[in-house]
Amino acid sequence: MLAIVCPGQGAQSPGMLTPWLELDDVRTAIAEYSEASGLDLATLGTTADADTIRDTAVAQPLLVATALATYSALGSITPGVVAGHSVGEFAAAAVARVLARKDAVSLVRTRGFAMAHAAAEAGVTSMAAVLGGVEHEVASKLAEYGLTPANMNGGGQVVAAGSSDAIASLMADPPAKARVIELQVAGAFHTHYMVPAVAALEEAASACTRRDPDVPLLTNADGSVVTSGDDAVAGLVAQVARPVRWDLCMDTMLAMDVTGIIELAPGGVLTGLAKRSMKGVPSVALKTPDDLTAALELARNTG
């Protein structure tokens, strides 16, 4: 079974769209998604600097548009299961045809604005990756400093979120045998700090047509398969203020006997996690069009 996975915020990098825009299908898709988002995504994905595309309101639609445009470059591949990490779940929902692709990009533009506003209202908050350590000791240390395990990524990686002071305390006093690396983000995403963003996204989502998934779609909430379009959209809305359980999504993929993974562009993060938590499952990360041949070969061999 083939899984297609879609990366989340932080995967973006300057110039990531440059080689992809040489493909007609991608160029056409990016033009459509630029109209849907009100952003010049081609420019943002080619010449914008790192600070510009780090902005939450920019990064999120750019990432979803890039993933969906590169999915177009794969042609008629139909996965056996699809999943996305955080904002990547919107791209996954579009791949599963729960949402029209332009609607997914438009919704993510609203999501980015709402989350950026919530972060500004929350005061100084931040996130940090905790790498390694013993699971219960990591959880205890986060609780000690009032931090939320906002992303449970598997493979010994947890992303903590909360006040910047608490993140600083965690960095000064990390769990045993763990490294703590502060992330360059605008706020404590996937925590109670983001609750104000939920209402804005819910209103925007209410105007979007949704349908039941064509293929199994996994939810970040608990890694389960979502079979209803209404439930899928409700999950996308609620996800803003609740932790991402990517570890459980990978567990579900293993239980479903996934035998190959293609990560849409800008690929690399999720295939890296899979190498640690889904050992032996071959994967291809779409970074440039040069990776398409390997991805198509994996799809043919996976069946």
NORHU-V895550 format. One record per residue. PHI is phi in degrees with one decimal (* if undefined). PSI is psi in radians with two decimals (NA if undefined). D_LAST is the distance of its C-alpha to the last C-alpha in Angstrom with 2 decimals. Layout:
phi->PHI psi->PSI d_last->D_LAST
phi->PHI psi->PSI d_last->D_LAST
This chain:
phi->* psi->2.37 d_last->6.27
phi->-95.9 psi->2.31 d_last->6.95
phi->-108.1 psi->2.39 d_last->10.70
phi->-111.6 psi->2.23 d_last->12.91
phi->-123.3 psi->2.64 d_last->16.48
phi->-125.1 psi->2.18 d_last->19.77
phi->-74.0 psi->2.82 d_last->22.85
phi->-108.1 psi->-3.00 d_last->26.32
phi->-62.2 psi->2.43 d_last->29.88
phi->107.4 psi->-0.32 d_last->31.00
phi->-80.4 psi->-0.26 d_last->27.98
phi->-69.4 psi->2.66 d_last->29.85
phi->-150.2 psi->2.63 d_last->31.83
phi->-56.6 psi->2.38 d_last->34.26
phi->77.4 psi->0.18 d_last->32.91
phi->-64.6 psi->-0.43 d_last->29.23
phi->-88.7 psi->-0.21 d_last->28.77
phi->-51.5 psi->-0.95 d_last->30.82
phi->-69.6 psi->-0.50 d_last->28.20
phi->-70.3 psi->-0.52 d_last->25.84
phi->-71.6 psi->-0.07 d_last->28.66
phi->-75.7 psi->-0.25 d_last->28.63
phi->-94.1 psi->2.29 d_last->25.61
phi->-58.4 psi->-0.79 d_last->26.79
phi->-60.9 psi->-0.72 d_last->24.07
phi->-69.2 psi->-0.77 d_last->24.75
phi->-60.7 psi->-0.75 d_last->28.48
phi->-63.6 psi->-0.77 d_last->28.52
phi->-63.8 psi->-0.74 d_last->26.58
phi->-64.9 psi->-0.62 d_last->28.89
phi->-63.4 psi->-0.73 d_last->31.89
phi->-65.1 psi->-0.73 d_last->30.81
phi->-73.7 psi->-0.46 d_last->30.23
phi->-64.9 psi->-0.73 d_last->33.57
phi->-63.6 psi->-0.73 d_last->35.26
phi->-67.1 psi->-0.58 d_last->33.67
phi->-95.4 psi->-0.29 d_last->34.71
phi->73.2 psi->0.35 d_last->38.02
phi->-122.0 psi->2.61 d_last->37.16
phi->-85.2 psi->1.45 d_last->36.95
phi->-67.0 psi->-0.55 d_last->33.51
phi->-62.4 psi->-0.77 d_last->33.44
phi->-67.8 psi->-0.76 d_last->36.65
phi->-62.2 psi->-0.59 d_last->35.68
phi->-87.6 psi->-0.02 d_last->32.47
phi->-122.4 psi->-0.83 d_last->34.31
phi->-114.9 psi->-0.20 d_last->37.98
phi->-69.4 psi->2.58 d_last->38.55
phi->-85.2 psi->3.05 d_last->39.52
phi->-61.5 psi->-0.68 d_last->38.10
phi->-64.7 psi->-0.68 d_last->40.73
phi->-63.5 psi->-0.79 d_last->40.02
phi->-86.7 psi->0.02 d_last->36.29
phi->-81.6 psi->-0.41 d_last->37.00
phi->-54.4 psi->2.15 d_last->38.78
phi->-53.0 psi->-0.73 d_last->36.80
phi->-68.7 psi->-0.31 d_last->37.42
phi->-99.0 psi->-0.82 d_last->35.97
phi->-58.9 psi->-0.74 d_last->33.22
phi->-66.3 psi->-0.89 d_last->31.35
phi->-66.2 psi->-0.57 d_last->30.97
phi->-63.9 psi->-0.73 d_last->30.33
phi->-66.5 psi->-0.80 d_last->27.42
phi->-66.5 psi->-0.72 d_last->25.77
phi->-62.4 psi->-0.73 d_last->26.46
phi->-64.1 psi->-0.77 d_last->25.02
phi->-61.0 psi->-0.81 d_last->21.73
phi->-70.0 psi->-0.64 d_last->21.42
phi->-65.7 psi->-0.67 d_last->22.63
phi->-76.6 psi->-0.43 d_last->20.12
phi->-63.5 psi->-0.66 d_last->17.28
phi->-59.1 psi->-0.61 d_last->18.81
phi->-69.9 psi->-0.27 d_last->18.50
phi->-81.4 psi->-0.14 d_last->14.69
phi->79.9 psi->-2.23 d_last->15.06
phi->-100.7 psi->0.37 d_last->12.92
phi->-63.5 psi->2.27 d_last->9.92
phi->-114.7 psi->2.04 d_last->9.61
phi->-75.3 psi->2.85 d_last->8.93
phi->-84.6 psi->-0.37 d_last->8.80
phi->-159.1 psi->2.63 d_last->12.17
phi->-137.6 psi->2.53 d_last->14.71
phi->-153.8 psi->2.71 d_last->17.97
phi->-137.5 psi->2.60 d_last->20.91
phi->-93.4 psi->2.06 d_last->23.86
phi->56.7 psi->-2.10 d_last->27.21
phi->-61.2 psi->-0.41 d_last->27.60
phi->-62.1 psi->-0.31 d_last->23.92
phi->-66.9 psi->-0.43 d_last->23.41
phi->-69.2 psi->-0.73 d_last->24.87
phi->-63.5 psi->-0.73 d_last->22.24
phi->-61.1 psi->-0.71 d_last->19.55
phi->-63.2 psi->-0.60 d_last->21.46
phi->-73.1 psi->-0.66 d_last->21.45
phi->-61.4 psi->-0.66 d_last->17.70
phi->-80.6 psi->0.00 d_last->17.53
phi->66.1 psi->0.43 d_last->20.33
phi->-67.9 psi->-0.75 d_last->22.93
phi->-119.3 psi->2.60 d_last->25.15
phi->-64.3 psi->2.58 d_last->25.63
phi->-61.7 psi->-0.72 d_last->24.91
phi->-65.9 psi->-0.62 d_last->28.61
phi->-65.1 psi->-0.68 d_last->29.67
phi->-61.3 psi->-0.78 d_last->27.58
phi->-66.0 psi->-0.74 d_last->29.29
phi->-63.5 psi->-0.75 d_last->32.65
phi->-62.6 psi->-0.68 d_last->32.39
phi->-68.1 psi->-0.55 d_last->31.59
phi->-61.6 psi->-0.78 d_last->34.69
phi->-62.2 psi->-0.77 d_last->36.71
phi->-58.0 psi->-0.81 d_last->35.11
phi->-61.3 psi->-0.79 d_last->36.03
phi->-61.2 psi->-0.80 d_last->39.60
phi->-64.9 psi->-0.70 d_last->40.05
phi->-71.0 psi->-0.66 d_last->38.85
phi->-63.5 psi->-0.71 d_last->41.01
phi->-66.7 psi->-0.75 d_last->43.96
phi->-63.0 psi->-0.68 d_last->43.43
phi->-64.5 psi->-0.72 d_last->43.30
phi->-64.8 psi->-0.68 d_last->46.53
phi->-71.6 psi->-0.45 d_last->48.23
phi->-76.3 psi->-0.26 d_last->47.22
phi->93.7 psi->-2.70 d_last->49.17
phi->-88.9 psi->1.83 d_last->48.03
phi->-126.8 psi->2.90 d_last->44.74
phi->-159.6 psi->-3.12 d_last->42.00
phi->-140.5 psi->2.70 d_last->38.91
phi->-147.4 psi->2.47 d_last->38.29
phi->-85.3 psi->2.28 d_last->35.44
phi->-106.9 psi->2.02 d_last->36.37
phi->-111.3 psi->2.10 d_last->34.62
phi->89.0 psi->-2.87 d_last->35.06
phi->85.6 psi->3.00 d_last->37.69
phi->-92.0 psi->2.34 d_last->37.63
phi->-51.6 psi->-0.88 d_last->35.94
phi->-70.1 psi->-0.50 d_last->39.00
phi->-72.9 psi->-0.64 d_last->41.34
phi->-63.6 psi->-0.82 d_last->39.39
phi->-60.0 psi->-0.72 d_last->39.47
phi->-64.5 psi->-0.72 d_last->43.18
phi->-67.0 psi->-0.70 d_last->43.99
phi->-63.5 psi->-0.74 d_last->42.27
phi->-63.8 psi->-0.64 d_last->44.21
phi->-57.9 psi->-0.65 d_last->47.39
phi->-101.3 psi->0.19 d_last->47.17
phi->68.6 psi->0.55 d_last->45.98
phi->-100.7 psi->2.63 d_last->42.56
phi->-100.5 psi->2.34 d_last->39.34
phi->-74.7 psi->1.50 d_last->36.04
phi->-73.4 psi->-0.57 d_last->34.40
phi->-130.3 psi->2.06 d_last->31.01
phi->-101.3 psi->1.72 d_last->29.70
phi->-95.7 psi->-0.09 d_last->27.03
phi->77.9 psi->3.00 d_last->26.45
phi->62.0 psi->0.48 d_last->26.96
phi->77.4 psi->0.40 d_last->30.70
phi->-122.2 psi->2.14 d_last->30.86
phi->-127.3 psi->2.41 d_last->32.79
phi->-105.5 psi->2.09 d_last->34.21
phi->-91.4 psi->2.57 d_last->37.71
phi->-141.6 psi->2.55 d_last->39.38
phi->163.2 psi->-2.71 d_last->42.95
phi->-65.7 psi->2.63 d_last->46.28
phi->-63.6 psi->-0.58 d_last->46.70
phi->-63.3 psi->-0.72 d_last->49.54
phi->-67.9 psi->-0.68 d_last->47.36
phi->-62.5 psi->-0.73 d_last->44.67
phi->-61.5 psi->-0.70 d_last->47.51
phi->-64.2 psi->-0.72 d_last->48.73
phi->-63.4 psi->-0.70 d_last->45.31
phi->-66.1 psi->-0.59 d_last->45.14
phi->-77.8 psi->-0.41 d_last->48.64
phi->-136.7 psi->1.19 d_last->47.91
phi->-73.3 psi->2.82 d_last->44.25
phi->-60.7 psi->2.69 d_last->42.86
phi->-56.2 psi->2.38 d_last->43.42
phi->61.7 psi->0.48 d_last->41.04
phi->-127.3 psi->2.64 d_last->39.33
phi->-107.7 psi->2.52 d_last->39.42
phi->-121.4 psi->2.17 d_last->39.90
phi->-124.7 psi->2.03 d_last->39.04
phi->-67.6 psi->2.45 d_last->40.19
phi->-98.4 psi->2.62 d_last->37.75
phi->-88.1 psi->1.40 d_last->38.86
phi->-129.0 psi->2.91 d_last->38.33
phi->-85.1 psi->-0.20 d_last->40.71
phi->178.7 psi->-3.03 d_last->40.99
phi->-87.0 psi->1.45 d_last->39.79
phi->-71.4 psi->2.71 d_last->36.60
phi->60.7 psi->0.65 d_last->35.05
phi->-136.5 psi->-3.14 d_last->38.49
phi->-62.3 psi->-0.34 d_last->41.43
phi->-63.1 psi->-0.37 d_last->42.67
phi->-94.3 psi->0.01 d_last->40.05
phi->-52.8 psi->-0.71 d_last->41.17
phi->-60.4 psi->-0.40 d_last->43.16
phi->-77.4 psi->-0.35 d_last->40.02
phi->-63.9 psi->-0.77 d_last->38.41
phi->-62.6 psi->-0.73 d_last->40.87
phi->-63.9 psi->-0.73 d_last->40.41
phi->-70.5 psi->-0.67 d_last->36.63
phi->-61.4 psi->-0.72 d_last->36.96
phi->-63.7 psi->-0.78 d_last->39.35
phi->-65.3 psi->-0.68 d_last->37.12
phi->-68.7 psi->-0.49 d_last->34.07
phi->-63.7 psi->-0.39 d_last->36.18
phi->-89.3 psi->-0.06 d_last->36.40
phi->-95.1 psi->2.38 d_last->32.65
phi->-70.8 psi->2.38 d_last->30.77
phi->-132.4 psi->2.71 d_last->27.87
phi->-138.2 psi->2.86 d_last->25.37
phi->-67.0 psi->2.55 d_last->23.12
phi->-59.7 psi->2.48 d_last->19.67
phi->-76.9 psi->-0.51 d_last->16.90
phi->-131.7 psi->2.79 d_last->14.36
phi->-55.4 psi->2.24 d_last->15.52
phi->-118.8 psi->2.20 d_last->17.94
phi->-93.6 psi->2.53 d_last->19.63
phi->-100.7 psi->2.48 d_last->23.34
phi->-66.9 psi->-0.29 d_last->25.28
phi->-62.6 psi->-0.81 d_last->27.99
phi->-151.1 psi->0.19 d_last->26.56
phi->78.4 psi->0.08 d_last->22.78
phi->-79.9 psi->2.89 d_last->22.45
phi->-85.0 psi->2.27 d_last->20.23
phi->-97.8 psi->2.23 d_last->22.28
phi->-109.6 psi->-0.19 d_last->22.14
phi->-112.1 psi->2.37 d_last->25.19
phi->-63.1 psi->-0.70 d_last->25.78
phi->-62.1 psi->-0.75 d_last->29.33
phi->-66.5 psi->-0.65 d_last->28.35
phi->-62.9 psi->-0.79 d_last->25.88
phi->-68.3 psi->-0.70 d_last->28.69
phi->-60.0 psi->-0.66 d_last->31.23
phi->-67.1 psi->-0.68 d_last->29.15
phi->-61.8 psi->-0.67 d_last->28.94
phi->-69.6 psi->-0.88 d_last->32.70
phi->-66.8 psi->-0.51 d_last->33.58
phi->-55.8 psi->-0.49 d_last->31.31
phi->-55.9 psi->-0.63 d_last->33.90
phi->-113.6 psi->0.28 d_last->36.40
phi->-132.7 psi->2.74 d_last->34.39
phi->-61.5 psi->2.65 d_last->32.57
phi->-94.8 psi->2.12 d_last->28.93
phi->-104.3 psi->1.24 d_last->27.14
phi->-67.3 psi->-0.50 d_last->24.18
phi->-58.8 psi->-0.71 d_last->24.53
phi->-73.5 psi->-0.54 d_last->23.75
phi->-62.0 psi->-0.75 d_last->20.70
phi->-67.2 psi->-0.66 d_last->19.31
phi->-59.7 psi->-0.73 d_last->20.49
phi->-65.0 psi->-0.72 d_last->18.61
phi->-61.0 psi->-0.70 d_last->15.29
phi->-64.4 psi->-0.74 d_last->16.08
phi->-64.7 psi->-0.49 d_last->17.11
phi->-85.8 psi->0.05 d_last->13.88
phi->63.2 psi->0.75 d_last->12.11
phi->-62.6 psi->2.29 d_last->10.44
phi->-118.5 psi->0.09 d_last->9.07
phi->-166.2 psi->2.53 d_last->9.19
phi->-130.2 psi->2.28 d_last->11.72
phi->-114.9 psi->2.14 d_last->12.88
phi->-99.9 psi->2.10 d_last->16.54
phi->-67.0 psi->2.79 d_last->18.10
phi->-67.4 psi->2.62 d_last->21.50
phi->-81.1 psi->1.74 d_last->23.87
phi->-75.0 psi->2.83 d_last->21.40
phi->138.6 psi->-0.75 d_last->22.53
phi->-68.1 psi->-0.89 d_last->24.03
phi->-73.6 psi->-0.59 d_last->21.10
phi->-68.0 psi->-0.56 d_last->19.15
phi->-63.6 psi->-0.76 d_last->22.56
phi->-65.1 psi->-0.67 d_last->22.87
phi->-65.0 psi->-0.59 d_last->19.46
phi->-62.1 psi->-0.50 d_last->20.57
phi->-90.0 psi->-0.60 d_last->23.49
phi->-106.7 psi->-0.25 d_last->22.17
phi->-126.1 psi->0.95 d_last->18.55
phi->-55.4 psi->2.36 d_last->19.45
phi->90.1 psi->-0.17 d_last->16.99
phi->-87.9 psi->2.04 d_last->13.96
phi->-66.5 psi->2.58 d_last->13.23
phi->-145.9 psi->2.72 d_last->13.94
phi->-133.0 psi->2.22 d_last->15.08
phi->-100.4 psi->2.17 d_last->18.05
phi->-80.6 psi->1.85 d_last->18.91
phi->-107.7 psi->-0.69 d_last->22.60
phi->-140.3 psi->2.94 d_last->23.34
phi->-59.4 psi->-0.34 d_last->21.76
phi->-62.0 psi->-0.35 d_last->21.61
phi->-84.8 psi->-0.14 d_last->18.60
phi->-64.2 psi->-0.67 d_last->16.50
phi->-60.6 psi->-0.81 d_last->15.63
phi->-65.7 psi->-0.65 d_last->14.31
phi->-65.7 psi->-0.77 d_last->12.33
phi->-66.1 psi->-0.64 d_last->10.73
phi->-65.6 psi->-0.73 d_last->10.12
phi->-62.3 psi->-0.74 d_last->8.55
phi->-61.4 psi->-0.72 d_last->6.16
phi->-64.9 psi->-0.71 d_last->5.49
phi->-75.1 psi->-0.44 d_last->5.60
phi->-80.2 psi->-0.67 d_last->3.78
phi->78.9 psi->NA d_last->0.00
